[in-house]
Amino acid sequence: MPRSAPSATPWTTRSWNQDGVDQAAQALTRPRQRRTLTAEWLDWFNDQRLHTSIGDIPPHEHETNHYAQHQPQPAAGVSA
């Protein structure tokens, strides 16, 4: 399945207010926005980014595939 371009993250796009102040840098001075930006970045890093060492798929998809292939096998002679 073809993948779309990665969505913009707070770290890949910059926006400037009317005074020419970088809003991302300004947001880092406010604790609530800092937590929000950090949570957004963690979501992107853990679930959305494409990782070249695992076949250009997101880490979350790689983990899902791994566990789908490695289901626990019942022990011999044990009935469920």
PyMOL Python script that loads the backbone (N, CA, C, O; Angstrom):
from pymol import cmd

cmd.read_pdbstr("""\
ATOM      1  N   MET A   1       0.845  -1.167   0.000  1.00  0.00           N
ATOM      2  CA  MET A   1       0.000   0.000   0.000  1.00  0.00           C
ATOM      3  C   MET A   1       0.896   1.239   0.000  1.00  0.00           C
ATOM      4  O   MET A   1       1.778   1.345   0.852  1.00  0.00           O
ATOM      5  N   PRO A   2       0.700   2.169  -0.921  1.00  0.00           N
ATOM      6  CA  PRO A   2       1.550   3.363  -0.931  1.00  0.00           C
ATOM      7  C   PRO A   2       1.268   4.233   0.282  1.00  0.00           C
ATOM      8  O   PRO A   2       0.130   4.342   0.739  1.00  0.00           O
ATOM      9  N   ARG A   3       2.290   4.828   0.776  1.00  0.00           N
ATOM     10  CA  ARG A   3       2.175   5.684   1.963  1.00  0.00           C
ATOM     11  C   ARG A   3       2.109   7.142   1.538  1.00  0.00           C
ATOM     12  O   ARG A   3       2.746   7.555   0.569  1.00  0.00           O
ATOM     13  N   SER A   4       1.340   7.898   2.268  1.00  0.00           N
ATOM     14  CA  SER A   4       1.269   9.329   2.004  1.00  0.00           C
ATOM     15  C   SER A   4       2.473  10.001   2.650  1.00  0.00           C
ATOM     16  O   SER A   4       3.156   9.421   3.494  1.00  0.00           O
ATOM     17  N   ALA A   5       2.707  11.205   2.240  1.00  0.00           N
ATOM     18  CA  ALA A   5       3.802  11.972   2.834  1.00  0.00           C
ATOM     19  C   ALA A   5       3.532  12.140   4.317  1.00  0.00           C
ATOM     20  O   ALA A   5       2.379  12.259   4.731  1.00  0.00           O
ATOM     21  N   PRO A   6       4.591  12.150   5.122  1.00  0.00           N
ATOM     22  CA  PRO A   6       4.381  12.307   6.560  1.00  0.00           C
ATOM     23  C   PRO A   6       3.660  13.615   6.862  1.00  0.00           C
ATOM     24  O   PRO A   6       3.887  14.636   6.213  1.00  0.00           O
ATOM     25  N   SER A   7       2.805  13.557   7.841  1.00  0.00           N
ATOM     26  CA  SER A   7       2.080  14.768   8.219  1.00  0.00           C
ATOM     27  C   SER A   7       3.036  15.741   8.907  1.00  0.00           C
ATOM     28  O   SER A   7       4.056  15.347   9.471  1.00  0.00           O
ATOM     29  N   ALA A   8       2.689  16.976   8.846  1.00  0.00           N
ATOM     30  CA  ALA A   8       3.521  17.998   9.477  1.00  0.00           C
ATOM     31  C   ALA A   8       3.493  17.813  10.988  1.00  0.00           C
ATOM     32  O   ALA A   8       2.455  17.482  11.561  1.00  0.00           O
ATOM     33  N   THR A   9       4.601  18.022  11.608  1.00  0.00           N
ATOM     34  CA  THR A   9       4.695  17.947  13.058  1.00  0.00           C
ATOM     35  C   THR A   9       5.107  19.312  13.570  1.00  0.00           C
ATOM     36  O   THR A   9       5.553  20.152  12.788  1.00  0.00           O
ATOM     37  N   PRO A  10       4.969  19.550  14.844  1.00  0.00           N
ATOM     38  CA  PRO A  10       5.414  20.843  15.375  1.00  0.00           C
ATOM     39  C   PRO A  10       6.901  21.083  15.124  1.00  0.00           C
ATOM     40  O   PRO A  10       7.356  22.226  15.153  1.00  0.00           O
ATOM     41  N   TRP A  11       7.648  20.029  14.882  1.00  0.00           N
ATOM     42  CA  TRP A  11       9.097  20.176  14.726  1.00  0.00           C
ATOM     43  C   TRP A  11       9.500  20.350  13.271  1.00  0.00           C
ATOM     44  O   TRP A  11      10.627  20.767  13.002  1.00  0.00           O
ATOM     45  N   THR A  12       8.611  20.043  12.315  1.00  0.00           N
ATOM     46  CA  THR A  12       8.975  20.153  10.910  1.00  0.00           C
ATOM     47  C   THR A  12       8.388  21.385  10.247  1.00  0.00           C
ATOM     48  O   THR A  12       8.794  21.738   9.140  1.00  0.00           O
ATOM     49  N   THR A  13       7.460  22.032  10.887  1.00  0.00           N
ATOM     50  CA  THR A  13       6.885  23.241  10.311  1.00  0.00           C
ATOM     51  C   THR A  13       7.097  24.395  11.279  1.00  0.00           C
ATOM     52  O   THR A  13       7.138  24.202  12.494  1.00  0.00           O
ATOM     53  N   ARG A  14       7.226  25.557  10.745  1.00  0.00           N
ATOM     54  CA  ARG A  14       7.390  26.750  11.574  1.00  0.00           C
ATOM     55  C   ARG A  14       6.294  27.732  11.207  1.00  0.00           C
ATOM     56  O   ARG A  14       5.963  27.896  10.033  1.00  0.00           O
ATOM     57  N   SER A  15       5.748  28.364  12.185  1.00  0.00           N
ATOM     58  CA  SER A  15       4.777  29.419  11.927  1.00  0.00           C
ATOM     59  C   SER A  15       5.200  30.642  12.728  1.00  0.00           C
ATOM     60  O   SER A  15       5.755  30.535  13.822  1.00  0.00           O
ATOM     61  N   TRP A  16       4.932  31.766  12.171  1.00  0.00           N
ATOM     62  CA  TRP A  16       5.391  33.024  12.755  1.00  0.00           C
ATOM     63  C   TRP A  16       4.185  33.917  12.985  1.00  0.00           C
ATOM     64  O   TRP A  16       3.294  34.000  12.140  1.00  0.00           O
ATOM     65  N   ASN A  17       4.159  34.585  14.133  1.00  0.00           N
ATOM     66  CA  ASN A  17       3.050  35.485  14.399  1.00  0.00           C
ATOM     67  C   ASN A  17       3.326  36.853  13.761  1.00  0.00           C
ATOM     68  O   ASN A  17       4.338  37.030  13.082  1.00  0.00           O
ATOM     69  N   GLN A  18       2.442  37.799  13.975  1.00  0.00           N
ATOM     70  CA  GLN A  18       2.570  39.114  13.332  1.00  0.00           C
ATOM     71  C   GLN A  18       3.836  39.844  13.746  1.00  0.00           C
ATOM     72  O   GLN A  18       4.337  40.670  12.983  1.00  0.00           O
ATOM     73  N   ASP A  19       4.361  39.571  14.911  1.00  0.00           N
ATOM     74  CA  ASP A  19       5.556  40.251  15.384  1.00  0.00           C
ATOM     75  C   ASP A  19       6.832  39.568  14.909  1.00  0.00           C
ATOM     76  O   ASP A  19       7.928  40.014  15.250  1.00  0.00           O
ATOM     77  N   GLY A  20       6.714  38.492  14.127  1.00  0.00           N
ATOM     78  CA  GLY A  20       7.887  37.782  13.647  1.00  0.00           C
ATOM     79  C   GLY A  20       8.490  36.851  14.679  1.00  0.00           C
ATOM     80  O   GLY A  20       9.660  36.479  14.575  1.00  0.00           O
ATOM     81  N   VAL A  21       7.698  36.468  15.679  1.00  0.00           N
ATOM     82  CA  VAL A  21       8.188  35.576  16.723  1.00  0.00           C
ATOM     83  C   VAL A  21       7.816  34.143  16.346  1.00  0.00           C
ATOM     84  O   VAL A  21       6.672  33.863  15.991  1.00  0.00           O
ATOM     85  N   ASP A  22       8.768  33.262  16.426  1.00  0.00           N
ATOM     86  CA  ASP A  22       8.544  31.854  16.126  1.00  0.00           C
ATOM     87  C   ASP A  22       7.572  31.293  17.165  1.00  0.00           C
ATOM     88  O   ASP A  22       7.895  31.234  18.352  1.00  0.00           O
ATOM     89  N   GLN A  23       6.389  30.885  16.719  1.00  0.00           N
ATOM     90  CA  GLN A  23       5.370  30.435  17.662  1.00  0.00           C
ATOM     91  C   GLN A  23       5.744  29.123  18.330  1.00  0.00           C
ATOM     92  O   GLN A  23       5.369  28.899  19.482  1.00  0.00           O
ATOM     93  N   ALA A  24       6.474  28.244  17.642  1.00  0.00           N
ATOM     94  CA  ALA A  24       6.880  26.987  18.277  1.00  0.00           C
ATOM     95  C   ALA A  24       7.841  27.271  19.427  1.00  0.00           C
ATOM     96  O   ALA A  24       7.712  26.691  20.505  1.00  0.00           O
ATOM     97  N   ALA A  25       8.798  28.158  19.199  1.00  0.00           N
ATOM     98  CA  ALA A  25       9.741  28.505  20.264  1.00  0.00           C
ATOM     99  C   ALA A  25       9.022  29.217  21.401  1.00  0.00           C
ATOM    100  O   ALA A  25       9.326  28.988  22.571  1.00  0.00           O
ATOM    101  N   GLN A  26       8.074  30.076  21.059  1.00  0.00           N
ATOM    102  CA  GLN A  26       7.313  30.795  22.074  1.00  0.00           C
ATOM    103  C   GLN A  26       6.472  29.817  22.903  1.00  0.00           C
ATOM    104  O   GLN A  26       6.317  30.000  24.111  1.00  0.00           O
ATOM    105  N   ALA A  27       5.937  28.790  22.262  1.00  0.00           N
ATOM    106  CA  ALA A  27       5.102  27.820  22.968  1.00  0.00           C
ATOM    107  C   ALA A  27       5.900  27.041  24.002  1.00  0.00           C
ATOM    108  O   ALA A  27       5.347  26.593  25.006  1.00  0.00           O
ATOM    109  N   LEU A  28       7.174  26.880  23.767  1.00  0.00           N
ATOM    110  CA  LEU A  28       7.991  26.120  24.704  1.00  0.00           C
ATOM    111  C   LEU A  28       8.151  26.821  26.046  1.00  0.00           C
ATOM    112  O   LEU A  28       8.625  26.220  27.010  1.00  0.00           O
ATOM    113  N   THR A  29       7.763  28.075  26.112  1.00  0.00           N
ATOM    114  CA  THR A  29       7.851  28.795  27.380  1.00  0.00           C
ATOM    115  C   THR A  29       6.603  28.585  28.230  1.00  0.00           C
ATOM    116  O   THR A  29       6.583  28.971  29.399  1.00  0.00           O
ATOM    117  N   ARG A  30       5.570  27.985  27.667  1.00  0.00           N
ATOM    118  CA  ARG A  30       4.324  27.762  28.395  1.00  0.00           C
ATOM    119  C   ARG A  30       4.181  26.272  28.684  1.00  0.00           C
ATOM    120  O   ARG A  30       4.141  25.477  27.745  1.00  0.00           O
ATOM    121  N   PRO A  31       4.103  25.866  29.954  1.00  0.00           N
ATOM    122  CA  PRO A  31       4.103  24.443  30.322  1.00  0.00           C
ATOM    123  C   PRO A  31       3.023  23.607  29.638  1.00  0.00           C
ATOM    124  O   PRO A  31       3.312  22.505  29.172  1.00  0.00           O
ATOM    125  N   ARG A  32       1.790  24.101  29.566  1.00  0.00           N
ATOM    126  CA  ARG A  32       0.707  23.313  28.972  1.00  0.00           C
ATOM    127  C   ARG A  32       0.983  23.063  27.493  1.00  0.00           C
ATOM    128  O   ARG A  32       0.803  21.946  27.006  1.00  0.00           O
ATOM    129  N   GLN A  33       1.416  24.094  26.781  1.00  0.00           N
ATOM    130  CA  GLN A  33       1.713  23.912  25.359  1.00  0.00           C
ATOM    131  C   GLN A  33       2.949  23.040  25.172  1.00  0.00           C
ATOM    132  O   GLN A  33       3.037  22.281  24.207  1.00  0.00           O
ATOM    133  N   ARG A  34       3.893  23.146  26.084  1.00  0.00           N
ATOM    134  CA  ARG A  34       5.091  22.315  26.002  1.00  0.00           C
ATOM    135  C   ARG A  34       4.697  20.841  26.137  1.00  0.00           C
ATOM    136  O   ARG A  34       5.208  19.992  25.405  1.00  0.00           O
ATOM    137  N   ARG A  35       3.790  20.537  27.070  1.00  0.00           N
ATOM    138  CA  ARG A  35       3.323  19.159  27.234  1.00  0.00           C
ATOM    139  C   ARG A  35       2.583  18.684  25.985  1.00  0.00           C
ATOM    140  O   ARG A  35       2.764  17.547  25.548  1.00  0.00           O
ATOM    141  N   THR A  36       1.750  19.553  25.411  1.00  0.00           N
ATOM    142  CA  THR A  36       1.004  19.198  24.205  1.00  0.00           C
ATOM    143  C   THR A  36       1.952  18.934  23.038  1.00  0.00           C
ATOM    144  O   THR A  36       1.804  17.936  22.332  1.00  0.00           O
ATOM    145  N   LEU A  37       2.918  19.816  22.832  1.00  0.00           N
ATOM    146  CA  LEU A  37       3.884  19.618  21.747  1.00  0.00           C
ATOM    147  C   LEU A  37       4.695  18.348  21.955  1.00  0.00           C
ATOM    148  O   LEU A  37       4.979  17.624  21.000  1.00  0.00           O
ATOM    149  N   THR A  38       5.066  18.079  23.193  1.00  0.00           N
ATOM    150  CA  THR A  38       5.826  16.867  23.488  1.00  0.00           C
ATOM    151  C   THR A  38       4.978  15.628  23.200  1.00  0.00           C
ATOM    152  O   THR A  38       5.470  14.667  22.608  1.00  0.00           O
ATOM    153  N   ALA A  39       3.719  15.642  23.609  1.00  0.00           N
ATOM    154  CA  ALA A  39       2.832  14.505  23.361  1.00  0.00           C
ATOM    155  C   ALA A  39       2.617  14.293  21.866  1.00  0.00           C
ATOM    156  O   ALA A  39       2.594  13.154  21.400  1.00  0.00           O
ATOM    157  N   GLU A  40       2.458  15.386  21.104  1.00  0.00           N
ATOM    158  CA  GLU A  40       2.292  15.270  19.660  1.00  0.00           C
ATOM    159  C   GLU A  40       3.542  14.689  19.018  1.00  0.00           C
ATOM    160  O   GLU A  40       3.455  13.846  18.125  1.00  0.00           O
ATOM    161  N   TRP A  41       4.709  15.143  19.476  1.00  0.00           N
ATOM    162  CA  TRP A  41       5.955  14.638  18.908  1.00  0.00           C
ATOM    163  C   TRP A  41       6.121  13.156  19.244  1.00  0.00           C
ATOM    164  O   TRP A  41       6.529  12.379  18.381  1.00  0.00           O
ATOM    165  N   LEU A  42       5.817  12.748  20.473  1.00  0.00           N
ATOM    166  CA  LEU A  42       5.931  11.338  20.853  1.00  0.00           C
ATOM    167  C   LEU A  42       4.985  10.465  20.032  1.00  0.00           C
ATOM    168  O   LEU A  42       5.358   9.367  19.618  1.00  0.00           O
ATOM    169  N   ASP A  43       3.764  10.946  19.793  1.00  0.00           N
ATOM    170  CA  ASP A  43       2.820  10.200  18.966  1.00  0.00           C
ATOM    171  C   ASP A  43       3.387  10.025  17.564  1.00  0.00           C
ATOM    172  O   ASP A  43       3.349   8.928  17.006  1.00  0.00           O
ATOM    173  N   TRP A  44       3.910  11.104  16.998  1.00  0.00           N
ATOM    174  CA  TRP A  44       4.511  11.008  15.658  1.00  0.00           C
ATOM    175  C   TRP A  44       5.690  10.044  15.671  1.00  0.00           C
ATOM    176  O   TRP A  44       5.786   9.187  14.793  1.00  0.00           O
ATOM    177  N   PHE A  45       6.585  10.163  16.640  1.00  0.00           N
ATOM    178  CA  PHE A  45       7.796   9.346  16.698  1.00  0.00           C
ATOM    179  C   PHE A  45       7.460   7.872  16.881  1.00  0.00           C
ATOM    180  O   PHE A  45       8.064   7.017  16.233  1.00  0.00           O
ATOM    181  N   ASN A  46       6.508   7.562  17.750  1.00  0.00           N
ATOM    182  CA  ASN A  46       6.191   6.167  18.070  1.00  0.00           C
ATOM    183  C   ASN A  46       5.222   5.511  17.090  1.00  0.00           C
ATOM    184  O   ASN A  46       5.283   4.299  16.888  1.00  0.00           O
ATOM    185  N   ASP A  47       4.334   6.285  16.480  1.00  0.00           N
ATOM    186  CA  ASP A  47       3.260   5.677  15.697  1.00  0.00           C
ATOM    187  C   ASP A  47       3.220   6.051  14.224  1.00  0.00           C
ATOM    188  O   ASP A  47       2.611   5.324  13.439  1.00  0.00           O
ATOM    189  N   GLN A  48       3.839   7.149  13.814  1.00  0.00           N
ATOM    190  CA  GLN A  48       3.620   7.625  12.458  1.00  0.00           C
ATOM    191  C   GLN A  48       4.872   7.685  11.579  1.00  0.00           C
ATOM    192  O   GLN A  48       4.769   7.516  10.364  1.00  0.00           O
ATOM    193  N   ARG A  49       6.019   7.916  12.149  1.00  0.00           N
ATOM    194  CA  ARG A  49       7.220   8.101  11.329  1.00  0.00           C
ATOM    195  C   ARG A  49       7.587   6.806  10.626  1.00  0.00           C
ATOM    196  O   ARG A  49       7.317   5.716  11.130  1.00  0.00           O
ATOM    197  N   LEU A  50       8.200   6.932   9.463  1.00  0.00           N
ATOM    198  CA  LEU A  50       8.671   5.767   8.732  1.00  0.00           C
ATOM    199  C   LEU A  50      10.098   5.500   9.161  1.00  0.00           C
ATOM    200  O   LEU A  50      10.929   6.408   9.174  1.00  0.00           O
ATOM    201  N   HIS A  51      10.386   4.252   9.514  1.00  0.00           N
ATOM    202  CA  HIS A  51      11.703   3.895  10.028  1.00  0.00           C
ATOM    203  C   HIS A  51      12.407   3.029   8.989  1.00  0.00           C
ATOM    204  O   HIS A  51      11.927   1.945   8.658  1.00  0.00           O
ATOM    205  N   THR A  52      13.543   3.501   8.472  1.00  0.00           N
ATOM    206  CA  THR A  52      14.215   2.809   7.375  1.00  0.00           C
ATOM    207  C   THR A  52      14.743   1.443   7.764  1.00  0.00           C
ATOM    208  O   THR A  52      14.767   0.546   6.921  1.00  0.00           O
ATOM    209  N   SER A  53      15.166   1.244   8.995  1.00  0.00           N
ATOM    210  CA  SER A  53      15.755  -0.045   9.365  1.00  0.00           C
ATOM    211  C   SER A  53      14.721  -1.155   9.534  1.00  0.00           C
ATOM    212  O   SER A  53      15.095  -2.318   9.689  1.00  0.00           O
ATOM    213  N   ILE A  54      13.446  -0.828   9.508  1.00  0.00           N
ATOM    214  CA  ILE A  54      12.406  -1.858   9.621  1.00  0.00           C
ATOM    215  C   ILE A  54      11.515  -1.865   8.381  1.00  0.00           C
ATOM    216  O   ILE A  54      10.345  -2.241   8.446  1.00  0.00           O
ATOM    217  N   GLY A  55      12.083  -1.445   7.254  1.00  0.00           N
ATOM    218  CA  GLY A  55      11.353  -1.535   5.986  1.00  0.00           C
ATOM    219  C   GLY A  55      10.475  -0.353   5.665  1.00  0.00           C
ATOM    220  O   GLY A  55       9.463  -0.514   4.984  1.00  0.00           O
ATOM    221  N   ASP A  56      10.821   0.819   6.127  1.00  0.00           N
ATOM    222  CA  ASP A  56      10.060   2.042   5.849  1.00  0.00           C
ATOM    223  C   ASP A  56       8.598   1.931   6.266  1.00  0.00           C
ATOM    224  O   ASP A  56       7.693   2.340   5.538  1.00  0.00           O
ATOM    225  N   ILE A  57       8.390   1.374   7.440  1.00  0.00           N
ATOM    226  CA  ILE A  57       7.051   1.331   8.025  1.00  0.00           C
ATOM    227  C   ILE A  57       7.117   1.979   9.395  1.00  0.00           C
ATOM    228  O   ILE A  57       8.191   2.052   9.992  1.00  0.00           O
ATOM    229  N   PRO A  58       5.986   2.451   9.903  1.00  0.00           N
ATOM    230  CA  PRO A  58       5.984   3.044  11.240  1.00  0.00           C
ATOM    231  C   PRO A  58       6.287   1.995  12.307  1.00  0.00           C
ATOM    232  O   PRO A  58       5.926   0.830  12.139  1.00  0.00           O
ATOM    233  N   PRO A  59       6.938   2.381  13.391  1.00  0.00           N
ATOM    234  CA  PRO A  59       7.251   1.432  14.463  1.00  0.00           C
ATOM    235  C   PRO A  59       6.021   0.705  15.001  1.00  0.00           C
ATOM    236  O   PRO A  59       6.090  -0.488  15.297  1.00  0.00           O
ATOM    237  N   HIS A  60       4.906   1.405  15.129  1.00  0.00           N
ATOM    238  CA  HIS A  60       3.693   0.775  15.649  1.00  0.00           C
ATOM    239  C   HIS A  60       3.236  -0.359  14.730  1.00  0.00           C
ATOM    240  O   HIS A  60       2.818  -1.417  15.201  1.00  0.00           O
ATOM    241  N   GLU A  61       3.318  -0.130  13.416  1.00  0.00           N
ATOM    242  CA  GLU A  61       2.925  -1.167  12.455  1.00  0.00           C
ATOM    243  C   GLU A  61       3.886  -2.355  12.529  1.00  0.00           C
ATOM    244  O   GLU A  61       3.460  -3.506  12.436  1.00  0.00           O
ATOM    245  N   HIS A  62       5.163  -2.081  12.693  1.00  0.00           N
ATOM    246  CA  HIS A  62       6.156  -3.144  12.831  1.00  0.00           C
ATOM    247  C   HIS A  62       5.861  -4.000  14.069  1.00  0.00           C
ATOM    248  O   HIS A  62       5.924  -5.228  14.010  1.00  0.00           O
ATOM    249  N   GLU A  63       5.546  -3.353  15.170  1.00  0.00           N
ATOM    250  CA  GLU A  63       5.233  -4.077  16.405  1.00  0.00           C
ATOM    251  C   GLU A  63       3.980  -4.934  16.233  1.00  0.00           C
ATOM    252  O   GLU A  63       3.939  -6.080  16.680  1.00  0.00           O
ATOM    253  N   THR A  64       2.963  -4.376  15.586  1.00  0.00           N
ATOM    254  CA  THR A  64       1.727  -5.127  15.340  1.00  0.00           C
ATOM    255  C   THR A  64       2.008  -6.352  14.483  1.00  0.00           C
ATOM    256  O   THR A  64       1.517  -7.442  14.777  1.00  0.00           O
ATOM    257  N   ASN A  65       2.800  -6.182  13.416  1.00  0.00           N
ATOM    258  CA  ASN A  65       3.157  -7.310  12.553  1.00  0.00           C
ATOM    259  C   ASN A  65       3.940  -8.363  13.324  1.00  0.00           C
ATOM    260  O   ASN A  65       3.708  -9.560  13.158  1.00  0.00           O
ATOM    261  N   HIS A  66       4.860  -7.919  14.160  1.00  0.00           N
ATOM    262  CA  HIS A  66       5.686  -8.850  14.930  1.00  0.00           C
ATOM    263  C   HIS A  66       4.818  -9.736  15.820  1.00  0.00           C
ATOM    264  O   HIS A  66       4.967 -10.958  15.812  1.00  0.00           O
ATOM    265  N   TYR A  67       3.919  -9.131  16.584  1.00  0.00           N
ATOM    266  CA  TYR A  67       3.095  -9.909  17.501  1.00  0.00           C
ATOM    267  C   TYR A  67       2.075 -10.770  16.764  1.00  0.00           C
ATOM    268  O   TYR A  67       1.672 -11.816  17.272  1.00  0.00           O
ATOM    269  N   ALA A  68       1.650 -10.344  15.567  1.00  0.00           N
ATOM    270  CA  ALA A  68       0.738 -11.175  14.775  1.00  0.00           C
ATOM    271  C   ALA A  68       1.434 -12.439  14.295  1.00  0.00           C
ATOM    272  O   ALA A  68       0.794 -13.480  14.148  1.00  0.00           O
ATOM    273  N   GLN A  69       2.738 -12.359  14.050  1.00  0.00           N
ATOM    274  CA  GLN A  69       3.502 -13.520  13.580  1.00  0.00           C
ATOM    275  C   GLN A  69       3.992 -14.397  14.726  1.00  0.00           C
ATOM    276  O   GLN A  69       4.353 -15.553  14.502  1.00  0.00           O
ATOM    277  N   HIS A  70       4.011 -13.879  15.928  1.00  0.00           N
ATOM    278  CA  HIS A  70       4.571 -14.610  17.061  1.00  0.00           C
ATOM    279  C   HIS A  70       3.520 -14.835  18.146  1.00  0.00           C
ATOM    280  O   HIS A  70       3.697 -14.437  19.298  1.00  0.00           O
ATOM    281  N   GLN A  71       2.435 -15.474  17.758  1.00  0.00           N
ATOM    282  CA  GLN A  71       1.396 -15.817  18.729  1.00  0.00           C
ATOM    283  C   GLN A  71       1.900 -16.946  19.619  1.00  0.00           C
ATOM    284  O   GLN A  71       2.567 -17.855  19.125  1.00  0.00           O
ATOM    285  N   PRO A  72       1.608 -16.916  20.894  1.00  0.00           N
ATOM    286  CA  PRO A  72       2.056 -18.004  21.774  1.00  0.00           C
ATOM    287  C   PRO A  72       1.435 -19.341  21.354  1.00  0.00           C
ATOM    288  O   PRO A  72       0.251 -19.413  21.027  1.00  0.00           O
ATOM    289  N   GLN A  73       2.239 -20.376  21.370  1.00  0.00           N
ATOM    290  CA  GLN A  73       1.774 -21.716  21.016  1.00  0.00           C
ATOM    291  C   GLN A  73       1.375 -22.459  22.288  1.00  0.00           C
ATOM    292  O   GLN A  73       2.068 -22.357  23.301  1.00  0.00           O
ATOM    293  N   PRO A  74       0.275 -23.201  22.254  1.00  0.00           N
ATOM    294  CA  PRO A  74      -0.111 -23.968  23.443  1.00  0.00           C
ATOM    295  C   PRO A  74       0.919 -25.049  23.731  1.00  0.00           C
ATOM    296  O   PRO A  74       1.520 -25.607  22.812  1.00  0.00           O
ATOM    297  N   ALA A  75       1.117 -25.336  24.991  1.00  0.00           N
ATOM    298  CA  ALA A  75       2.066 -26.373  25.401  1.00  0.00           C
ATOM    299  C   ALA A  75       1.528 -27.734  24.985  1.00  0.00           C
ATOM    300  O   ALA A  75       0.317 -27.956  24.984  1.00  0.00           O
ATOM    301  N   ALA A  76       2.424 -28.638  24.636  1.00  0.00           N
ATOM    302  CA  ALA A  76       2.029 -29.990  24.212  1.00  0.00           C
ATOM    303  C   ALA A  76       1.344 -30.715  25.364  1.00  0.00           C
ATOM    304  O   ALA A  76       1.830 -30.697  26.495  1.00  0.00           O
ATOM    305  N   GLY A  77       0.223 -31.347  25.073  1.00  0.00           N
ATOM    306  CA  GLY A  77      -0.483 -32.134  26.062  1.00  0.00           C
ATOM    307  C   GLY A  77      -1.329 -31.317  27.025  1.00  0.00           C
ATOM    308  O   GLY A  77      -1.882 -31.870  27.975  1.00  0.00           O
ATOM    309  N   VAL A  78      -1.441 -30.023  26.802  1.00  0.00           N
ATOM    310  CA  VAL A  78      -2.254 -29.172  27.676  1.00  0.00           C
ATOM    311  C   VAL A  78      -3.474 -28.744  26.898  1.00  0.00           C
ATOM    312  O   VAL A  78      -3.357 -28.190  25.805  1.00  0.00           O
ATOM    313  N   SER A  79      -4.650 -28.998  27.453  1.00  0.00           N
ATOM    314  CA  SER A  79      -5.876 -28.574  26.770  1.00  0.00           C
ATOM    315  C   SER A  79      -6.338 -27.255  27.382  1.00  0.00           C
ATOM    316  O   SER A  79      -6.197 -27.012  28.580  1.00  0.00           O
ATOM    317  N   ALA A  80      -6.885 -26.433  26.527  1.00  0.00           N
ATOM    318  CA  ALA A  80      -7.327 -25.110  26.980  1.00  0.00           C
ATOM    319  C   ALA A  80      -8.678 -25.161  27.608  1.00  0.00           C
ATOM    320  O   ALA A  80      -9.196 -24.132  28.042  1.00  0.00           O
TER     321      ALA A  80
END
""", "prot")
cmd.dss("prot")
cmd.show_as("cartoon", "prot")
cmd.util.cbc("prot")
cmd.orient("prot")
